[in-house]
């Protein structure tokens, strides 16, 4: 005698929710929400000056994390962000953003430091670069300088006679720059001429913004030592290119999704999935714009992950619709879609809830890039699940009814044969 098991069901078996009847309402709501999300971008541009809260990944600049220690006790201490901002602005920099950040240091102690974001990528201001170049060329005009060009904080020089950092250091110091010494491998490389041209290819690197800001902070805050924990910079041109590439990646993803579905199923399924994917991307972007959450390369990775998750959910729904079309040939397409979504509803809810719960924990307890990624996923799981049911399916239904159904065509009979023609059975016919 087998033991009887009692199962708890999320939804009772045989549920029969009428999704198709509400498709028109949800489509209208979706279009309005998409329009609102796009509208938020233009509001941000008018009010804040930018469409979204771009990080230095996209707008260029430098991000530096500082920790501060008391000079007397050498214990980590907290510094007022407003004082740091004021001291850097007094040093001549504008557009500085300062915010707190915490991490676990030695002996599992919490360290509270500051993130300093600057729109500058190079330690060289244009006037300092010009002054340093003129002084360098004047000082070493007897060294047969072939070329001297700046790239970021480095001066690339080609000469007939070698110029050593010990000689160049005082020249850069007069322009307010601090030269980094050559290391062992660099000294060997820069002091040996090219075998073909017999020219010396030298690189003179300046200490970057991190060193300049560190010195400025220690002067403004005499009782603390500032130490650079991390420094990250992106040039303005590189930021623009990354932003363009991010937009292209989203467009390419949508195109490949349509192509995949056209081959995986047939062309009727592709437009619905593409529209659902576009909807998900716009909604995630809109929420980022509305909340003014930072948009980084990690955010783009989260957005692409959301698109992949949404398509996977849509494909599962489409696969069940296709199976039921083959099994339920006597039913209309509307009824087949209702049956298919009801069959997949519990599975969709459980999967989406699991992913949402996981990313929610990451969003609550994570920091930095992890939190940024989890925030995109939290939004994406909600809109992705919604779009698979209320956007992809109705568009497929509309295309099927508009182009793949209708009154059956009368089959013509051979000449000389009498009798009524037998019409083919319509897959959408219902007894």
Kinemage of the C-alpha trace (Angstrom):
@kinemage 1
@onewidth
@group {chain A} dominant
@subgroup {mainchain}
@vectorlist {calphas} color= white
{ca unk a 1} P 0.000 0.000 0.000
{ca unk a 2} L 1.586 3.211 -1.115
{ca unk a 3} L 1.704 6.177 1.245
{ca unk a 4} L -0.379 9.141 0.171
{ca unk a 5} L 1.566 12.411 -0.040
{ca unk a 6} L -0.057 15.807 0.324
{ca unk a 7} L 1.594 18.478 -1.773
{ca unk a 8} L 1.283 22.207 -1.332
{ca unk a 9} L 0.521 23.924 -4.615
{ca unk a 10} L 1.437 27.517 -5.356
{ca unk a 11} L -1.658 27.643 -7.551
{ca unk a 12} L -4.379 24.981 -7.632
{ca unk a 13} L -4.086 22.504 -10.502
{ca unk a 14} L -6.206 23.326 -13.521
{ca unk a 15} L -6.160 27.088 -13.037
{ca unk a 16} L -7.747 28.907 -15.937
{ca unk a 17} L -6.847 32.595 -15.864
{ca unk a 18} L -8.091 34.566 -18.869
{ca unk a 19} L -4.918 36.286 -20.063
{ca unk a 20} L -5.952 36.945 -23.649
{ca unk a 21} L -8.967 38.985 -22.550
{ca unk a 22} L -6.638 41.490 -20.832
{ca unk a 23} L -3.957 41.680 -23.517
{ca unk a 24} L -5.149 44.988 -24.981
{ca unk a 25} L -5.113 46.731 -21.584
{ca unk a 26} L -1.604 45.520 -20.744
{ca unk a 27} L -0.272 46.531 -24.164
{ca unk a 28} L -1.588 50.066 -23.683
{ca unk a 29} L -0.081 50.254 -20.187
{ca unk a 30} L 3.252 48.990 -21.504
{ca unk a 31} L 3.420 51.576 -24.276
{ca unk a 32} L 2.607 54.344 -21.785
{ca unk a 33} L 5.308 53.135 -19.377
{ca unk a 34} L 7.863 52.996 -22.187
{ca unk a 35} L 6.966 56.560 -23.188
{ca unk a 36} L 7.326 57.665 -19.548
{ca unk a 37} L 10.737 55.963 -19.270
{ca unk a 38} L 11.981 57.763 -22.383
{ca unk a 39} L 10.495 61.017 -21.083
{ca unk a 40} L 12.505 60.726 -17.846
{ca unk a 41} L 15.712 60.763 -19.917
{ca unk a 42} L 14.834 64.127 -21.455
{ca unk a 43} L 13.762 65.518 -18.076
{ca unk a 44} L 17.153 64.522 -16.661
{ca unk a 45} L 18.908 66.173 -19.593
{ca unk a 46} L 17.018 69.411 -18.987
{ca unk a 47} L 17.311 69.409 -15.181
{ca unk a 48} L 20.612 67.626 -14.478
{ca unk a 49} L 22.471 68.189 -17.734
{ca unk a 50} L 22.840 64.462 -18.537
{ca unk a 51} L 20.383 61.816 -19.678
{ca unk a 52} L 21.667 59.342 -17.086
{ca unk a 53} L 24.088 59.254 -14.188
{ca unk a 54} L 27.080 58.086 -16.227
{ca unk a 55} L 30.130 56.874 -14.346
{ca unk a 56} L 33.626 57.613 -15.575
{ca unk a 57} L 33.356 54.464 -17.715
{ca unk a 58} L 31.248 56.501 -20.140
{ca unk a 59} L 31.965 60.178 -19.520
{ca unk a 60} L 35.688 59.886 -18.808
{ca unk a 61} L 37.596 60.959 -15.736
{ca unk a 62} L 39.355 59.478 -12.734
{ca unk a 63} L 38.056 57.684 -9.660
{ca unk a 64} L 40.329 57.455 -6.621
{ca unk a 65} L 39.652 55.729 -3.284
{ca unk a 66} L 41.432 57.267 -0.290
{ca unk a 67} L 41.922 55.971 3.245
{ca unk a 68} L 42.934 58.299 6.086
{ca unk a 69} L 45.067 57.584 9.165
{ca unk a 70} L 45.717 59.727 12.189
{ca unk a 71} L 49.351 60.860 12.223
{ca unk a 72} L 49.659 60.355 15.969
{ca unk a 73} L 47.998 56.966 16.474
{ca unk a 74} L 48.195 55.637 12.884
{ca unk a 75} L 44.612 54.418 13.328
{ca unk a 76} L 42.173 54.766 10.489
{ca unk a 77} L 39.968 57.808 10.863
{ca unk a 78} L 37.003 59.388 9.117
{ca unk a 79} L 37.335 62.655 7.220
{ca unk a 80} L 34.496 65.004 6.339
{ca unk a 81} L 33.677 64.680 2.641
{ca unk a 82} L 32.817 68.397 2.409
{ca unk a 83} L 36.310 69.378 3.635
{ca unk a 84} L 37.919 67.113 1.050
{ca unk a 85} L 35.771 68.571 -1.732
{ca unk a 86} L 36.564 72.130 -0.653
{ca unk a 87} L 40.304 71.488 -0.427
{ca unk a 88} L 40.452 69.984 -3.915
{ca unk a 89} L 38.365 72.789 -5.407
{ca unk a 90} L 40.649 75.353 -3.758
{ca unk a 91} L 43.561 73.562 -5.430
{ca unk a 92} L 42.011 74.509 -8.778
{ca unk a 93} L 39.843 71.513 -9.716
{ca unk a 94} L 36.132 71.773 -10.515
{ca unk a 95} L 33.391 69.173 -10.894
{ca unk a 96} L 34.733 67.065 -8.010
{ca unk a 97} L 32.393 64.463 -6.504
{ca unk a 98} L 33.175 62.998 -3.079
{ca unk a 99} L 31.285 60.174 -1.357
{ca unk a 100} L 31.938 57.761 1.495
{ca unk a 101} L 32.847 54.100 1.082
{ca unk a 102} L 33.496 51.396 3.661
{ca unk a 103} L 35.423 48.145 3.487
{ca unk a 104} L 36.937 45.570 5.800
{ca unk a 105} L 40.608 46.203 6.524
{ca unk a 106} L 43.211 44.391 8.608
{ca unk a 107} L 41.996 42.489 11.690
{ca unk a 108} L 38.456 42.590 10.262
{ca unk a 109} L 38.084 46.260 11.188
{ca unk a 110} L 35.811 48.473 9.131
{ca unk a 111} L 37.610 51.261 7.301
{ca unk a 112} L 35.635 54.279 6.132
{ca unk a 113} L 37.285 56.124 3.274
{ca unk a 114} L 36.275 58.432 0.472
{ca unk a 115} L 35.755 58.022 -3.269
{ca unk a 116} L 36.916 61.071 -5.177
{ca unk a 117} L 35.669 61.379 -8.758
{ca unk a 118} L 37.174 63.967 -11.059
{ca unk a 119} L 36.267 64.819 -14.668
{ca unk a 120} L 40.000 65.036 -15.335
{ca unk a 121} L 41.753 61.993 -16.762
{ca unk a 122} L 45.271 63.349 -16.922
{ca unk a 123} L 47.304 65.024 -14.214
{ca unk a 124} L 48.344 67.534 -16.864
{ca unk a 125} L 46.200 70.531 -17.469
{ca unk a 126} L 46.535 71.923 -21.012
{ca unk a 127} L 48.583 74.902 -19.838
{ca unk a 128} L 50.936 72.653 -17.831
{ca unk a 129} L 51.368 70.319 -20.799
{ca unk a 130} L 52.267 73.203 -23.112
{ca unk a 131} L 54.639 74.715 -20.562
{ca unk a 132} L 56.373 71.387 -19.912
{ca unk a 133} L 56.763 70.636 -23.637
{ca unk a 134} L 58.270 74.044 -24.397
{ca unk a 135} L 60.672 73.817 -21.459
{ca unk a 136} L 61.679 70.263 -22.415
{ca unk a 137} L 62.388 71.139 -26.050
{ca unk a 138} L 64.349 74.238 -25.043
{ca unk a 139} L 66.431 72.417 -22.420
{ca unk a 140} L 67.353 69.479 -24.663
{ca unk a 141} L 67.520 71.138 -28.068
{ca unk a 142} L 71.089 69.822 -28.420
{ca unk a 143} L 69.898 66.190 -28.115
{ca unk a 144} L 68.394 66.033 -31.618
{ca unk a 145} L 64.801 65.504 -30.532
{ca unk a 146} L 62.871 63.920 -33.406
{ca unk a 147} L 59.446 63.856 -31.749
{ca unk a 148} L 57.867 64.622 -28.369
{ca unk a 149} L 54.139 63.939 -27.848
{ca unk a 150} L 51.923 63.567 -24.792
{ca unk a 151} L 49.499 60.724 -24.183
{ca unk a 152} L 47.746 61.088 -20.870
{ca unk a 153} L 50.403 61.564 -18.190
{ca unk a 154} L 53.267 60.274 -20.334
{ca unk a 155} L 55.596 62.098 -22.715
{ca unk a 156} L 56.838 59.912 -25.571
{ca unk a 157} L 60.173 61.111 -26.933
{ca unk a 158} L 62.377 60.027 -29.841
{ca unk a 159} L 65.923 61.390 -29.780
{ca unk a 160} L 69.314 60.793 -31.313
{ca unk a 161} L 70.954 61.171 -27.898
{ca unk a 162} L 69.553 59.642 -24.726
{ca unk a 163} L 67.885 61.862 -22.112
{ca unk a 164} L 67.833 60.433 -18.599
{ca unk a 165} L 65.122 61.056 -15.968
{ca unk a 166} L 67.696 62.625 -13.652
{ca unk a 167} L 68.168 65.329 -16.268
{ca unk a 168} L 64.498 65.702 -17.198
{ca unk a 169} L 63.077 65.728 -13.657
{ca unk a 170} L 63.920 69.378 -12.824
{ca unk a 171} L 62.478 70.524 -16.168
{ca unk a 172} L 59.095 68.938 -15.429
{ca unk a 173} L 59.212 70.200 -11.830
{ca unk a 174} L 59.300 73.790 -13.113
{ca unk a 175} L 55.957 73.057 -14.834
{ca unk a 176} L 54.482 71.694 -11.591
{ca unk a 177} L 54.857 68.020 -12.555
{ca unk a 178} L 56.561 65.195 -10.693
{ca unk a 179} L 58.444 62.644 -12.798
{ca unk a 180} L 58.369 58.959 -11.955
{ca unk a 181} L 61.819 57.302 -11.888
{ca unk a 182} L 62.616 54.612 -14.421
{ca unk a 183} L 62.552 51.062 -13.124
{ca unk a 184} L 65.199 48.488 -14.042
{ca unk a 185} L 63.578 47.112 -17.197
{ca unk a 186} L 62.529 50.598 -18.319
{ca unk a 187} L 66.042 51.951 -17.931
{ca unk a 188} L 67.452 49.114 -20.029
{ca unk a 189} L 64.812 49.621 -22.717
{ca unk a 190} L 65.000 53.419 -22.921
{ca unk a 191} L 68.782 53.760 -22.845
{ca unk a 192} L 69.425 51.390 -25.769
{ca unk a 193} L 68.880 52.733 -29.306
{ca unk a 194} L 66.727 51.042 -31.935
{ca unk a 195} L 68.861 48.796 -34.142
{ca unk a 196} L 67.297 50.112 -37.336
{ca unk a 197} L 66.890 53.868 -36.768
{ca unk a 198} L 69.580 54.263 -34.071
{ca unk a 199} L 67.093 56.434 -32.184
{ca unk a 200} L 66.245 56.301 -28.493
{ca unk a 201} L 62.540 55.790 -27.665
{ca unk a 202} L 61.988 57.149 -24.172
{ca unk a 203} L 58.856 57.506 -22.045
{ca unk a 204} L 58.670 60.032 -19.218
{ca unk a 205} L 55.740 59.261 -16.914
{ca unk a 206} L 54.336 61.797 -14.464
{ca unk a 207} L 52.691 61.007 -11.183
{ca unk a 208} L 48.960 61.097 -11.838
{ca unk a 209} L 45.977 62.723 -10.211
{ca unk a 210} L 46.128 60.322 -7.278
{ca unk a 211} L 49.493 61.719 -6.189
{ca unk a 212} L 48.426 65.321 -6.783
{ca unk a 213} L 45.214 64.871 -4.802
{ca unk a 214} L 47.030 63.019 -2.038
{ca unk a 215} L 49.467 65.894 -1.591
{ca unk a 216} L 46.651 68.467 -1.712
{ca unk a 217} L 44.673 66.595 0.956
{ca unk a 218} L 47.659 66.202 3.277
{ca unk a 219} L 48.319 69.942 3.032
{ca unk a 220} L 44.672 70.790 3.762
{ca unk a 221} L 44.370 68.157 6.540
{ca unk a 222} L 47.650 68.367 8.490
{ca unk a 223} L 46.663 65.849 11.168
{ca unk a 224} L 46.023 62.900 8.823
{ca unk a 225} L 47.924 60.854 6.270
{ca unk a 226} L 46.039 60.155 3.051
{ca unk a 227} L 46.790 56.919 1.213
{ca unk a 228} L 45.567 55.877 -2.223
{ca unk a 229} L 43.808 52.497 -2.086
{ca unk a 230} L 42.715 52.334 -5.717
{ca unk a 231} L 42.848 54.545 -8.789
{ca unk a 232} L 40.946 54.104 -12.040
{ca unk a 233} L 40.773 56.424 -15.031
{ca unk a 234} L 39.154 56.533 -18.474
{ca unk a 235} L 39.812 59.122 -21.177
{ca unk a 236} L 36.933 61.158 -22.590
{ca unk a 237} L 37.276 59.635 -26.064
{ca unk a 238} L 37.446 56.131 -24.631
{ca unk a 239} L 34.337 56.867 -22.535
{ca unk a 240} L 32.392 58.027 -25.575
{ca unk a 241} L 33.446 54.921 -27.478
{ca unk a 242} L 32.420 52.646 -24.601
{ca unk a 243} L 29.013 54.331 -24.460
{ca unk a 244} L 28.551 53.888 -28.228
{ca unk a 245} L 29.662 50.267 -28.027
{ca unk a 246} L 27.214 49.621 -25.176
{ca unk a 247} L 24.322 50.961 -27.286
{ca unk a 248} L 25.469 48.865 -30.254
{ca unk a 249} L 25.646 45.729 -28.127
{ca unk a 250} L 21.981 46.140 -27.135
{ca unk a 251} L 20.897 46.638 -30.764
{ca unk a 252} L 22.944 43.631 -31.921
{ca unk a 253} L 21.458 41.497 -29.139
{ca unk a 254} L 17.905 42.345 -30.216
{ca unk a 255} L 18.702 41.571 -33.862
{ca unk a 256} L 20.295 38.210 -33.014
{ca unk a 257} L 17.350 37.333 -30.778
{ca unk a 258} L 14.953 37.902 -33.690
{ca unk a 259} L 17.176 35.842 -35.979
{ca unk a 260} L 17.380 33.001 -33.462
{ca unk a 261} L 13.628 32.848 -32.938
{ca unk a 262} L 12.937 33.000 -36.667
{ca unk a 263} L 14.986 29.803 -37.098
{ca unk a 264} L 14.074 28.211 -33.761
{ca unk a 265} L 10.322 28.548 -34.337
{ca unk a 266} L 9.178 30.620 -37.307
{ca unk a 267} L 8.974 34.279 -38.217
{ca unk a 268} L 5.672 34.763 -36.344
{ca unk a 269} L 7.449 34.502 -32.998
{ca unk a 270} L 10.348 36.890 -33.631
{ca unk a 271} L 8.546 40.302 -33.535
{ca unk a 272} L 6.888 39.582 -30.199
{ca unk a 273} L 10.132 38.526 -28.552
{ca unk a 274} L 11.955 41.516 -30.042
{ca unk a 275} L 9.334 43.966 -28.781
{ca unk a 276} L 9.389 42.352 -25.330
{ca unk a 277} L 13.184 42.641 -25.251
{ca unk a 278} L 13.076 46.305 -26.311
{ca unk a 279} L 10.446 46.918 -23.635
{ca unk a 280} L 12.653 45.325 -20.962
{ca unk a 281} L 15.705 47.348 -21.999
{ca unk a 282} L 13.762 50.636 -21.999
{ca unk a 283} L 12.166 49.931 -18.622
{ca unk a 284} L 15.494 49.091 -16.965
{ca unk a 285} L 17.054 52.231 -18.465
{ca unk a 286} L 14.050 54.262 -17.339
{ca unk a 287} L 14.314 53.080 -13.732
{ca unk a 288} L 18.045 53.864 -13.708
{ca unk a 289} L 17.234 57.343 -15.020
{ca unk a 290} L 14.373 57.879 -12.564
{ca unk a 291} L 16.391 56.828 -9.507
{ca unk a 292} L 19.565 58.494 -10.833
{ca unk a 293} L 21.443 55.264 -10.144
{ca unk a 294} L 24.955 55.177 -11.555
{ca unk a 295} L 25.293 53.628 -15.009
{ca unk a 296} L 28.556 51.772 -15.548
{ca unk a 297} L 29.839 48.955 -17.726
{ca unk a 298} L 28.524 46.605 -15.061
{ca unk a 299} L 25.051 48.112 -15.562
{ca unk a 300} L 25.300 47.297 -19.274
{ca unk a 301} L 26.310 43.730 -18.401
{ca unk a 302} L 23.264 43.528 -16.134
{ca unk a 303} L 21.020 44.877 -18.894
{ca unk a 304} L 22.281 42.301 -21.397
{ca unk a 305} L 21.777 39.572 -18.787
{ca unk a 306} L 18.203 40.776 -18.305
{ca unk a 307} L 17.606 40.583 -22.043
{ca unk a 308} L 18.920 37.032 -22.115
{ca unk a 309} L 16.758 36.046 -19.146
{ca unk a 310} L 13.670 37.581 -20.732
{ca unk a 311} L 14.232 35.801 -24.042
{ca unk a 312} L 14.725 32.489 -22.240
{ca unk a 313} L 11.399 32.952 -20.453
{ca unk a 314} L 9.713 33.963 -23.706
{ca unk a 315} L 11.094 30.944 -25.562
{ca unk a 316} L 9.662 28.606 -22.905
{ca unk a 317} L 6.207 30.144 -23.280
{ca unk a 318} L 6.466 30.022 -27.079
{ca unk a 319} L 7.577 26.394 -26.972
{ca unk a 320} L 4.504 25.428 -24.973
{ca unk a 321} L 2.260 27.361 -27.382
{ca unk a 322} L 3.786 25.523 -30.332
{ca unk a 323} L 3.319 22.138 -28.637
{ca unk a 324} L -0.309 22.907 -27.848
{ca unk a 325} L -0.956 24.084 -31.402
{ca unk a 326} L 0.005 20.624 -32.586
{ca unk a 327} L -2.049 18.849 -29.905
{ca unk a 328} L -5.094 21.126 -29.783
{ca unk a 329} L -5.815 21.598 -33.479
{ca unk a 330} L -9.532 21.968 -32.819
{ca unk a 331} L -9.113 25.104 -30.684
{ca unk a 332} L -8.637 28.746 -31.613
{ca unk a 333} L -5.299 30.433 -31.183
{ca unk a 334} L -6.642 32.591 -28.326
{ca unk a 335} L -7.626 29.537 -26.317
{ca unk a 336} L -4.337 27.796 -27.052
{ca unk a 337} L -2.401 30.801 -25.732
{ca unk a 338} L -4.509 30.925 -22.553
{ca unk a 339} L -3.974 27.220 -21.933
{ca unk a 340} L -0.228 27.445 -22.597
{ca unk a 341} L 0.385 30.420 -20.273
{ca unk a 342} L -1.674 28.805 -17.499
{ca unk a 343} L 0.376 25.624 -17.826
{ca unk a 344} L 3.652 27.560 -17.537
{ca unk a 345} L 2.491 30.080 -14.926
{ca unk a 346} L 3.669 28.269 -11.780
{ca unk a 347} L 7.022 27.439 -13.351
{ca unk a 348} L 7.474 31.082 -14.402
{ca unk a 349} L 6.581 32.429 -10.956
{ca unk a 350} L 8.915 30.028 -9.127
{ca unk a 351} L 11.864 30.673 -11.460
{ca unk a 352} L 11.426 34.432 -11.418
{ca unk a 353} L 10.974 34.538 -7.631
{ca unk a 354} L 14.166 32.543 -7.100
{ca unk a 355} L 16.234 34.819 -9.342
{ca unk a 356} L 14.668 37.929 -7.827
{ca unk a 357} L 15.353 36.779 -4.264
{ca unk a 358} L 18.991 36.012 -5.058
{ca unk a 359} L 19.642 39.333 -6.754
{ca unk a 360} L 17.712 41.189 -4.029
{ca unk a 361} L 20.119 39.843 -1.397
{ca unk a 362} L 23.011 40.966 -3.603
{ca unk a 363} L 21.388 44.386 -3.915
{ca unk a 364} L 20.849 44.749 -0.151
{ca unk a 365} L 24.196 43.460 1.104
{ca unk a 366} L 26.396 44.052 -1.931
{ca unk a 367} L 28.443 47.157 -2.623
{ca unk a 368} L 29.908 48.885 -5.653
{ca unk a 369} L 29.712 46.988 -8.919
{ca unk a 370} L 27.926 43.984 -7.392
{ca unk a 371} L 25.100 46.212 -6.145
{ca unk a 372} L 24.920 47.959 -9.519
{ca unk a 373} L 24.542 44.650 -11.349
{ca unk a 374} L 21.983 43.313 -8.861
{ca unk a 375} L 19.866 46.474 -9.157
{ca unk a 376} L 19.603 45.994 -12.929
{ca unk a 377} L 18.687 42.342 -12.440
{ca unk a 378} L 15.989 43.128 -9.842
{ca unk a 379} L 14.207 45.407 -12.280
{ca unk a 380} L 14.843 43.101 -15.217
{ca unk a 381} L 13.375 39.974 -13.612
{ca unk a 382} L 10.098 41.804 -12.964
{ca unk a 383} L 9.724 43.390 -16.390
{ca unk a 384} L 11.123 40.318 -18.163
{ca unk a 385} L 8.560 37.984 -16.609
{ca unk a 386} L 5.781 40.446 -17.340
{ca unk a 387} L 6.800 40.972 -20.979
{ca unk a 388} L 7.007 37.255 -21.729
{ca unk a 389} L 3.332 36.862 -20.858
{ca unk a 390} L 1.694 40.182 -21.647
{ca unk a 391} L 3.757 41.455 -24.606
{ca unk a 392} L 5.408 38.630 -26.536
{ca unk a 393} L 2.310 36.388 -26.555
{ca unk a 394} L -0.244 39.008 -27.717
{ca unk a 395} L 1.978 40.187 -30.572
{ca unk a 396} L 2.410 36.570 -31.682
{ca unk a 397} L -1.376 36.158 -31.463
{ca unk a 398} L -1.994 39.285 -33.552
{ca unk a 399} L 0.413 38.176 -36.286
{ca unk a 400} L -1.073 34.664 -36.327
{ca unk a 401} L -4.627 35.990 -36.634
{ca unk a 402} L -3.726 38.687 -39.164
{ca unk a 403} L -1.489 36.779 -41.542
{ca unk a 404} L -1.797 33.054 -40.773
{ca unk a 405} L -5.522 32.474 -40.305
{ca unk a 406} L -8.832 33.304 -41.926
{ca unk a 407} L -11.376 31.390 -43.999
{ca unk a 408} L -9.917 28.261 -45.578
{ca unk a 409} L -9.229 28.338 -49.245
{ca unk a 410} L -11.423 26.124 -51.477
{ca unk a 411} L -9.440 23.355 -53.070
{ca unk a 412} L -9.997 23.279 -56.852
{ca unk a 413} L -11.094 19.981 -58.437
{ca unk a 414} L -9.779 18.490 -61.682
{ca unk a 415} L -11.770 19.191 -64.839
{ca unk a 416} L -14.652 16.765 -65.438
{ca unk a 417} L -14.985 15.814 -61.753
{ca unk a 418} L -18.235 16.831 -60.063
{ca unk a 419} L -18.989 17.203 -56.372
{ca unk a 420} L -18.208 19.723 -53.652
{ca unk a 421} L -14.661 20.690 -53.003
{ca unk a 422} L -13.287 19.580 -49.626
{ca unk a 423} L -11.849 22.483 -47.669
{ca unk a 424} L -8.778 21.853 -45.579
{ca unk a 425} L -9.168 21.850 -41.834
{ca unk a 426} L -8.175 25.202 -40.282
{ca unk a 427} L -5.867 24.905 -37.287
{ca unk a 428} L -7.847 27.738 -35.657
{ca unk a 429} L -11.223 26.122 -36.150
{ca unk a 430} L -13.147 25.056 -33.074
{ca unk a 431} L -16.094 22.660 -33.180
